[in-house]
Amino acid sequence: MGGPRWRWTLGVVSGLLALGAPCASGADAPISPDRPSVTNNTETVRPGVAQLETGVEYAKSSIGGGESDRRFAAQLALRTGLTGALEARLGGEPVVRLRGERDDTGPGDFSVGLKYRLLDAEEHRWWPSLGLQPSVKLPVAGAPIGTGRPDFELRALASFDLPAGFDLDVNAALAAVGQSRPNGYLLQALTSASLNCKILEATSAFVEVAFASRDERDARDAVDLRAGIVFLLGRDVALDAAAGASLAGRGPDYTVIAGVSVRLGHR
């Protein structure tokens, strides 16, 4: 654990915890984490508030008739409000463990970015709230966990309020994905949609479909399905769980996710 990758990761994690630690509990609306779905809504964290979102993910992939690949990752993200419509974001995977055709354990990549809410939805109007989310991946992880190259992404966000307690979040993104053989960048398109419904006073459920074009020159486009729940423990703590599977392309046979999000800050 004395390598430079581990020291860099421990520094990032310590910074996340230090930023969140001085804040006291409380905020007006219930916590709204950007997990465990892939699709993000347009809600931003208020100024003076820090939101720490953590979890674990396990995925299993079958490679032909050979040994299955298994991937375990710890997830960590910090969101903090800068203005009423703008938040700063820092997140990634402090620990990744690979088992199968390639074995490795080490830190995953981290990313820094912003979320900006461009337009609020008006009550009783069909028009959604809109947002933008630019981000840059910091190439902390080397092969086989990461590519060792930075990625750049710009994501457009839309959130629709629907009748009967439903809401719909839609994302569309373009990413420049770093390549190593040969060096350069590959333009990747990503889209996803998550249909959410409040099923109990403190519990909501979602089902999501996500598409991603190839992220390597010899790879294939992928389509994934995910479903899960979010349970509120009061106004500032949320538990989540989800499961997913690949519908097309190269993706995990199944994925299971669980996590907890905590909001810290002042009203």
C-alpha positions in Angstrom: 0.0 0.0 0.0 3.0 2.3 -0.1 2.9 2.9 -3.9 2.2 6.4 -5.4 -1.3 5.3 -6.6 -2.4 4.4 -3.1 -0.9 7.5 -1.6 -2.8 9.7 -4.1 -6.0 7.9 -3.4 -5.7 8.2 0.4 -5.1 11.9 -0.1 -8.3 12.3 -2.1 -10.3 10.3 0.4 -8.9 12.3 3.3 -9.8 15.5 1.5 -13.3 14.3 0.9 -13.8 13.5 4.6 -12.2 16.8 5.7 -14.5 18.8 3.5 -17.6 17.1 4.9 -16.6 16.9 8.5 -17.0 20.5 9.7 -20.7 20.7 8.6 -23.7 20.3 10.8 -26.8 18.3 9.9 -29.9 19.7 8.2 -31.4 21.1 5.0 -34.9 22.0 3.7 -35.8 19.2 1.2 -35.0 15.5 1.8 -31.6 14.2 0.5 -31.5 13.3 -3.2 -28.5 11.2 -4.0 -27.1 10.7 -7.6 -26.9 6.9 -7.0 -27.4 4.0 -7.5 -28.7 4.7 -11.0 -26.5 5.7 -13.8 -28.8 8.6 -14.8 -28.5 11.8 -12.8 -31.3 14.2 -12.1 -31.0 18.0 -12.3 -31.1 18.7 -8.5 -28.1 20.3 -7.1 -26.8 20.5 -3.5 -27.4 23.8 -1.8 -24.6 26.3 -0.8 -23.1 25.4 2.5 -24.1 21.8 2.2 -21.9 18.8 1.6 -23.3 15.4 0.4 -21.2 12.3 0.8 -22.4 9.3 -1.3 -20.7 5.9 -0.7 -21.3 2.3 -1.8 -20.0 -0.9 -3.1 -20.5 -2.6 -6.5 -19.9 -6.3 -7.5 -20.0 -7.4 -11.2 -19.5 -10.7 -12.8 -18.8 -11.2 -16.5 -18.5 -14.4 -18.6 -15.7 -14.4 -21.2 -16.6 -17.2 -23.8 -16.0 -20.6 -22.2 -13.2 -19.4 -19.9 -13.1 -18.2 -16.3 -15.5 -15.5 -15.3 -14.2 -12.1 -14.5 -15.3 -10.6 -11.2 -15.0 -6.9 -10.2 -15.5 -5.4 -6.8 -15.3 -1.7 -6.3 -15.8 0.7 -3.4 -17.5 3.9 -4.5 -17.1 7.4 -3.0 -18.4 10.8 -4.1 -18.6 14.3 -2.6 -21.0 16.9 -3.8 -21.0 20.5 -2.4 -23.1 23.5 -3.3 -21.4 26.6 -4.7 -24.6 28.6 -5.6 -28.3 27.8 -5.7 -27.9 26.2 -9.1 -24.3 25.0 -9.2 -22.4 22.3 -7.4 -18.9 20.9 -7.4 -18.3 17.2 -7.6 -15.4 14.8 -6.8 -15.8 11.1 -6.9 -14.3 7.8 -7.9 -13.4 4.3 -6.7 -10.8 4.2 -3.8 -10.4 0.4 -4.1 -10.9 -1.9 -7.0 -10.4 -5.7 -6.9 -10.2 -7.7 -10.1 -10.3 -11.5 -10.2 -10.4 -13.8 -13.3 -8.5 -13.5 -16.5 -6.6 -10.5 -15.0 -6.0 -10.2 -11.2 -5.2 -6.9 -9.6 -6.1 -4.8 -6.6 -5.6 -1.1 -6.4 -7.2 2.4 -6.6 -9.6 3.2 -9.4 -9.9 6.4 -11.3 -11.4 9.6 -9.9 -13.2 12.5 -11.6 -13.9 16.1 -10.9 -16.8 18.1 -12.3 -19.7 20.5 -12.0 -23.5 20.2 -12.2 -25.4 23.3 -13.3 -29.1 23.6 -13.3 -30.0 25.7 -16.3 -33.8 25.8 -16.0 -36.3 24.9 -13.3 -39.5 23.2 -14.2 -42.6 25.2 -13.7 -45.5 23.6 -11.8 -48.3 22.1 -13.9 -46.1 22.6 -17.1 -44.8 19.7 -19.2 -41.4 21.4 -19.8 -38.6 19.6 -17.8 -35.9 21.1 -15.6 -32.6 21.1 -17.5 -29.0 20.9 -16.5 -25.4 20.4 -17.7 -22.7 18.2 -16.1 -19.1 18.5 -17.4 -16.4 16.3 -15.9 -12.8 15.2 -16.3 -11.5 11.8 -15.3 -8.2 11.8 -13.5 -6.1 8.8 -14.6 -5.1 7.5 -11.2 -5.5 3.8 -12.1 -3.2 2.0 -14.5 -3.9 -1.1 -16.5 -5.8 -3.4 -16.0 -8.0 -1.3 -13.7 -7.8 1.9 -15.8 -6.4 3.2 -19.0 -3.9 5.6 -17.5 -5.3 8.4 -19.6 -7.7 11.3 -18.8 -11.3 11.3 -20.2 -13.5 14.3 -20.8 -17.3 14.3 -20.7 -20.2 16.7 -21.2 -23.6 15.5 -20.0 -27.0 17.1 -20.6 -29.7 16.4 -18.0 -33.5 16.6 -18.1 -35.9 15.8 -15.3 -39.7 15.5 -16.0 -42.4 15.5 -13.3 -45.1 13.0 -14.4 -48.6 12.2 -13.1 -49.4 9.6 -10.4 -46.2 10.1 -8.4 -43.8 9.2 -11.3 -40.8 11.2 -12.6 -38.4 10.7 -15.5 -34.8 11.6 -15.7 -33.0 11.5 -19.1 -29.3 12.0 -19.7 -27.3 12.4 -23.0 -23.6 12.7 -23.1 -20.5 12.9 -25.3 -17.2 11.7 -24.0 -13.7 11.8 -25.3 -12.2 8.5 -24.1 -8.4 8.1 -23.9 -6.9 5.3 -25.9 -3.4 3.7 -25.5 -3.2 1.4 -28.6 -2.8 3.6 -30.6 -2.7 6.8 -28.6 -5.5 9.2 -29.1 -9.1 9.7 -28.2 -12.3 8.0 -29.2 -15.6 9.9 -29.2 -18.3 8.0 -27.2 -22.0 8.6 -27.0 -24.0 7.8 -23.9 -27.7 8.0 -23.2 -29.9 6.8 -20.3 -33.4 7.1 -18.9 -34.6 6.3 -15.4 -38.3 6.1 -14.5 -38.8 6.7 -10.8 -41.8 6.2 -8.6 -42.5 6.9 -4.9 -43.9 3.6 -3.6 -43.9 4.4 0.2 -43.6 7.5 2.2 -39.8 7.0 2.6 -39.1 4.6 -0.3 -38.8 5.1 -4.1 -38.0 2.7 -6.8 -36.6 3.1 -10.3 -36.0 1.1 -13.5 -33.4 2.3 -16.0 -32.1 1.6 -19.5 -28.6 2.9 -20.5 -26.8 2.9 -23.9 -23.1 3.4 -24.4 -21.3 3.3 -27.7 -17.9 1.5 -27.8 -15.2 2.9 -25.4 -12.4 1.1 -27.2 -11.7 0.8 -31.0 -12.3 -3.0 -31.0 -15.2 -3.0 -28.6 -19.0 -3.0 -29.2 -21.9 -0.8 -28.2 -23.6 -1.8 -25.0 -27.1 -1.6 -23.5 -27.7 -2.2 -19.8 -30.8 -2.6 -17.6 -30.8 -1.6 -13.9 -33.5 -1.5 -11.2 -33.3 -0.5 -7.6 -34.7 1.3 -4.5 -33.8 4.3 -2.4 -34.9 4.4 1.3 -34.7 7.6 3.3 -33.6 7.4 7.0 -34.8 10.8 7.9 -34.1 13.9 5.8 -30.3 13.6 5.6 -29.6 9.9 5.2 -30.5 7.5 2.3 -29.8 3.8 1.8 -29.8 2.4 -1.7 -29.7 -1.0 -3.5 -29.8 -2.0 -7.1 -29.2 -4.8 -9.6 -28.4 -4.7 -13.3 -27.7 -6.8 -16.3 -26.3 -6.4 -19.8 -28.9 -6.6 -22.6 -26.5 -6.2 -25.5 -22.7 -5.7 -26.1 -19.8 -6.4 -23.9 -21.0 -5.9 -20.3 -21.3 -7.8 -17.0 -23.7 -10.7 -16.8 -25.0 -9.0 -13.6 -24.2 -6.2 -11.2 -25.3 -5.7 -7.6 -24.9 -2.3 -5.8 -25.6 -1.1 -2.3 -24.8 2.2 -0.6 -25.5 5.0 1.9 -25.6 8.7 1.3 -25.3 11.4 4.1 -26.0 15.1 3.8 -24.0 17.5 6.0 -24.5 21.2 6.1 -26.7 24.1 7.3 -30.1 25.3 6.4 
